[in-house]
Structures are given as structure tokens and as C-alpha cells.
Amino acid sequence: KGVSLALRSTETLAMDMPHPTNPALYRLTKHLLQKYHKAVRPVHDWTEATTVYLDVLVHAVLDVDAQNQKLKTSIWYHEVWDDEFLSWNPSMFDEIREISLPLSDIWAPDIILKELVDFEGSPNLPYVYVNSSGTIKNSKPIQVVSACSLETYAFPFDIQNCSLTFSSALHTVHDVNLAFLRSRGDMKHDKKEFLNDSEWELLSVSSSHNILQSCAGESAQIQFHVVIRRRPLVYVVSLLIPSIFLMLVDLGSFYLPPTCRARIVFKTSVLVGYTVFRVNMSDEMPRNALSTPLIGVFFVVCMAFLVISLFKSILLVSFLHDEWSAGQEWPLLCLQGDTDADGPRTDPRAQLAGATEPPFCQEHQVQPGTMKEVWFQLRSISTYFQTWEQAEQQEVTWLALLQRFDRLLFQAYAVVLGLYAVTLCSLWALWASS
């Protein structure tokens, strides 16, 4: 019975209390937007410019497309401006000092990104915060695909500097001016929002403010220079070290004798290894129509040295084989000429050239069994040995020339390989000091 009386008294009090038919938040929103015209720039004096304060926080580097010269980043974008038509007295609305309003119902600056190529996966946030003094805060995450001049010459120790330029699409600086939300020093080395586990590392975000002259008048723009560098360890292990090993193996092949046929087989195997490695390397190296990575240039130069050396070895072995084959048949030619008087007496070399017998064999047409025959025989043998000696001297001359060329090629190859190693170490040192 006592409980029922208590319930009845509570219901009576609830019926006596008036319901808030007009909440403060509803009244405030209606008060602000009832006579608001979003097509009008929110200033009482039209000669005063609306200043928009900008800030950018780089969250992650999602993709660097060197072939298409595009950079894909995830950023937090902040806009702050004052709207003189959206201020109120908090004491009249239950001390409400900040509310959220639909961005589509109020005036917003027409700030665009000049390097913009595409927006990808950016969430649509329809609300902004407005405080009692009329300051509007518009913050949103954006995935920006922007155009950037990417330089891959120092790959994998490359450092990229890409700009994000914001400006008004239509208004001049007399209508909409731009300014920084934070100081430039605070923005330059602020990395607290950056994800540090990707291939790229954020170095700094410097900024600049410029006034541009155009036919429509002066316009303000703000540039954020995003400086990033690649982490090269993966490419050092998978590309640079194997390429140096392959070049050292090719360099070691010069210690094989130039006249050895096994050298051709060895260099051919190295050339196959070069080709396979070059195909695999092309999948990992960035492709750029304007510049070629330095590692690719050195690799092509070393492959050219290999091909030249292989071609030289083939010519040398072919030359020695021709000389050796000709030297095996020459002695039998003249010694068999007088025993086979009825057969044709021609030199195989002369047959290939379309000629008849050598002169010293043609002179050997005397009656057998005489001293004159012996004299002609000795003369032919002497002439043969003189010819053989001249051929030997010519062969030695060619061998010396080819060996000198081989040493010169070896020295040039060693210089290129040393230059390659020094350049890589220098690029790595510059990368580490940046």
C-alpha cells in the first residue's frame, strides 16, 4: 500500500512538470539556419576577405607509381574559417558553445588540390563543428592520388619531393585568403600521425604561401612539400648484392686463358644468368619514361662488356682453329706431289681460293732419281718452313693483340665495377644523412 502511494505521487509530479517542447539544440539550429543563405559569403562587410586556415597531416604513403608519375597518400585535411552569420550567445541556449551542422547547409570555401588526379576511398563526412563565435572546423581523412615528378635515378636510395598545392578555385585573395593553421616549424617535423611500417619513410612536410597573378586577379595558394625516402634494405638484399656477385663472377672469367674453348662456355652461362637476373630485376625496379635507374645503367654496361668479351673469344678460337687445320694439311701437300705424278697437285687453301698449286710445288716437276730432284725437294721444304714461320709470327702477333685487348677489357670492366660500388656506397651515405 505504501509503495502504491509512492508511485501515485511520482506520477502526479511527472504530470505537473512541463515537457520541453522546444529543446535548446533544436532552437539554436533553427535560429542559425532559418534565415541563412549559403550562397552568400559569410561577412557583414563585403570588402573584408574570408581567411581559411589550412593544415595537412600525412597519415601514410600508399603507393608511388613512377611509371605514371603519381603519388597516392592518405592525409588528414583540416579547414578552419569564421562565419559571421553563425554566431550566438551561449547563455540564451543552455550554454551550448559548439554544435555540428550539415556542411551542405552552410557556405564552404571552394578549396581545391591542383595536383589532384583522383580521390580513392575517401569517406564522406557530412558534418562540421561550429562554435559560438562562428568558427567552423572541417576535418576529414582523404586518400589523394596526386601528380608528382618522381625521380628514380638513385633507386633504391631515392628521395622524392611531392607537392600538395591548395588554392581557391574561383575567388581571388580579396575574397578568400589562405593561411596556416599551425606554425611551419610545428608542421615540418610532425610525424605522430604517420604510419612508419611501410616501404616509404616520411622525412618532412615543409610549406609555403604564395600569391599568384592571373588574368582574373591575385589568388592565394598554400603548398605542402611532402619529402619521403625509400627504405632500401629489401632491394639491397634482392638486387644489389646479387648483381655485384654476378659481375664478380663475370670478372673472374677473364682469368681463363683466352684460347681456351671452355671460356666461351663459361661466359655463355654467365650471359644466361645475366639475362634471367635482368628479367627478374625489371619486375622490381620502378619504370620511368624520363629516367633510368642507375643500377639498370651499370647492369647494361656490364652486359655489354660480357658480350664484347664473348665475341672476342669466339673470334680468337675460330682464328686458331683455322690456322691449326691449315697447318695440318700443308706438309703433306708438297711431299705427296712427286709420288702421285698423275693426280692433281693443288693446295687445299688454294682450292678454297680457286687457285692451283703453290709455286714451289709447281717447280717440283723433274725426273726422279737425280740430284736436281733432291735440290728441288729441299728447296720446297725450306720454302714451306719459311711460310710456316711467317704464319706462326702472324699468329703470335694476333694473339698478342687479342691478349692486350683482353687485358684492356678486363681493366675497363674492373673500373666500371669499382665505380658501381663507389656510387652505390655514396648514394647510401647521402640517403642515410638526409
Secondary structure, 3 states (H helix, E strand, C coil): CHHHHHHHHHHHHHHHCCCCCCCHHHHHHHHHHCCCCCCCCCCCCCCCCEEEEEEEEEEEEEEEECCCCEEEEEEEEEEEEECCCCCCCHHHCCCCCEEEEEHHHCCCCCEEECCEEEECCCCCCCEEEEECCCEEEEEEEEEEEEECCCCCCCCCCCEEEEEEEEEECCCCCCCEEEEECCCHHHHHCCCCCCCCCCCEEEEEEEEEEEEEEECCEEEEEEEEEEEEEECCHHHHHHHHHHHHHHHHHHHHHHHCCCCCHHHHHHHHHHHHHHHHHHHHHHHHCCCCCCCCCHHHHHHHHHHHHHHHHHHHHHHHHHHHHHHHHHHHHHHHHHHCCCCCCCCCCCCHHHHHHCCCCCHHHHCCCCCCCCHHHHHHHHHHHHHHHHHHHHHHHHHHHHHHHHHHHHHHHHHHHHHHHHHHHHHHHHHHHHHHHC
